[in-house]
Amino acid sequence: MANLTIRQLDDDVKERLRKRAAANGVSMEEEARKALQNWVARVEPREGMGTRIRRRFAPLSGVELDVPPRGPSRPLPDIFDDE
């Protein structure tokens, strides 16, 4: 196993890490280890969100929907009249 030293850690970050560790009943070292493991285990998407959405809905391309006709427009309330 490797060792890692983190210098110039912000006091607020250290305090939040200490509180999280205490809440989880583990040492600060263990809490930091778990946080780093979770962070590096995340899979970064290789493509943008728009591309992923388009790919997800691609099987629906060509689907035609019946759009009901719009009803008659209503007049605006008096508060919009020019004075």
N, C-alpha and C positions, 0 to 999 in steps of 0.2 A: 504494500500500500504506500501511496505517496503522501507527503506532507505539503501543506500550503500555508503560507503566512500572508495575511492581508494587512497591509500598512495603511495608515491615514484613513481609517474607517470613520465615518461621521458618527459623532456621539449619539445622535438621535437614532441612527440605524442600529448601533450597538444596544441601546436601551430597548428598542422595539424587539430585537432578537432575544434579549434577556427575558422580556416579558412573555414572548411566545414560547420560549423554552420552559419557563416556569409553569405556564398554563398547560403545556403538554407533558410536564413531569420528566423532562430530559435536560441534559446539559446544553449550554449554548453551542458547544462544538457539535453535538449531535443534531441540534436544530439547524445549524448552518449547513451541515453535511446533507441533511434531508432536503433543504431548500435548494442547494446546488444540484443535487441529483434530480429533483423535479424539474428544475430549469433546463438542464441539458438534455433531459429525456423528451422534452416537447418537440414535436415534429413541426418544423416550419413549412408552411405551404409553399409549393414551387410555382404557384400561379396565383393571380389575383382573385379576389372574391367575385368580381363580375364574370370572369371566365368560369369559375366553379359553378356559379348560378346558371349561366347559359348551358353548361354541359349537363347539369342536373335536369333542366327542363327541356332539353333537346328532343327527347322522345315525344313531347307534346307539340312540336312544331307542325304546322299545317292544320291544327285543330281550329275549327271555326265555331265561334260562339254567336248565338242569336242575341243581338243587343236590342232591347226594346226601344221604340221611338221615344223621344223626349216629349214631355207634355208641354202645354202652353206655358210661356214664360209669365211670371208674376211681376206686377209692378213693384218697384222698390218702395220701401217705407218713406214717409214724408221727411224723415230726418236727412235724407240724401238730396232733397230739393235745394236748388240754388236760391239764395235769398238776395 
